[in-house]
Amino acid sequence: MHFHPKALKDVKGQVGAPMPGKVVDIKVAPGQVVAKGQPLCVLSAMKMETVVNCPVAGTVKAVHVQPDMSLEGDDLILEIE
């Protein structure tokens, strides 16, 4: 069984899943510069899609998910530095 790391709430650049769901699309890549509010990825749960937006401006350090991956709430999606 694989356990996905959780986003730490006190670490500003860690972006976690707002709800359980499946990753539909990833809109950024490591090394990409992102602005606050920019879409990062799309999650789907119960046939509803939710866009996860960037909480801070910076550079994408790592993406921890891939399309069709199932996530629980607060699972780490990506890191921004």
C-alpha atoms as one frame of an Amber mdcrd trajectory, in Angstrom:
protein
   0.000   0.000   0.000   1.325   3.434  -0.951   0.930   6.387   1.395   1.091
   9.839  -0.202   2.809  12.582   1.850   0.588  15.265   3.367   1.087  19.000
   2.790   2.310  20.756   5.922   0.054  23.705   6.707   2.890  25.741   8.262
   5.082  25.441   5.119   3.969  28.240   2.813   5.072  26.665  -0.482   3.439
  23.258  -0.032   0.127  22.890  -1.890  -2.261  20.194  -0.675  -5.426  18.714
  -2.115  -8.459  20.688  -0.884 -10.585  17.505  -1.007 -10.351  13.823  -1.912
 -10.437  13.248  -5.668  -8.647  12.167  -8.811  -6.047  14.277 -10.635  -7.481
  15.227 -14.051  -4.855  17.689 -15.327  -1.545  19.205 -14.203  -1.023  22.703
 -15.572   2.553  23.393 -14.385   5.961  21.684 -14.476   9.038  21.785 -12.225
  11.103  24.913 -12.827   8.118  26.923 -14.076   7.551  30.390 -12.591   4.010
  30.773 -11.219   1.969  33.737 -10.010  -0.397  33.838  -7.034  -3.854  32.659
  -8.153  -2.583  30.804 -11.239  -4.200  27.379 -11.852  -1.870  24.526 -10.835
  -3.959  21.402 -11.373  -7.515  20.134 -11.732  -9.090  17.560  -9.392 -12.317
  15.661 -10.015 -14.621  14.282  -7.318 -18.146  12.987  -7.863 -18.167  14.360
 -11.444 -17.315  17.893 -10.255 -13.992  19.493 -11.156 -12.057  21.751  -8.797
  -9.138  23.923  -9.913  -6.310  24.172  -7.368  -4.819  27.674  -7.572  -1.366
  28.851  -6.559  -1.321  30.312  -3.001   2.013  32.174  -3.446   4.178  33.445
  -6.298   7.392  31.536  -6.939   8.957  28.688  -8.878   7.592  25.130  -8.940
  10.152  23.023  -7.054   8.507  19.590  -7.469   5.238  18.045  -8.648   4.224
  15.039  -6.535   1.186  13.858  -8.533   0.377  12.564 -11.992  -2.855  12.305
 -14.016  -5.377   9.682 -12.822  -3.771   9.550  -9.354  -6.296   9.353  -6.494
  -5.723  11.753  -3.608  -7.077  12.187  -0.098  -7.628  15.582   1.512  -4.377
  17.474   2.250  -2.225  15.118   0.122   0.817  16.995  -1.192   0.288  18.090
  -4.807   3.373  20.227  -5.369   5.972  22.472  -3.773   6.726  26.090  -4.643
   9.869  27.949  -3.601
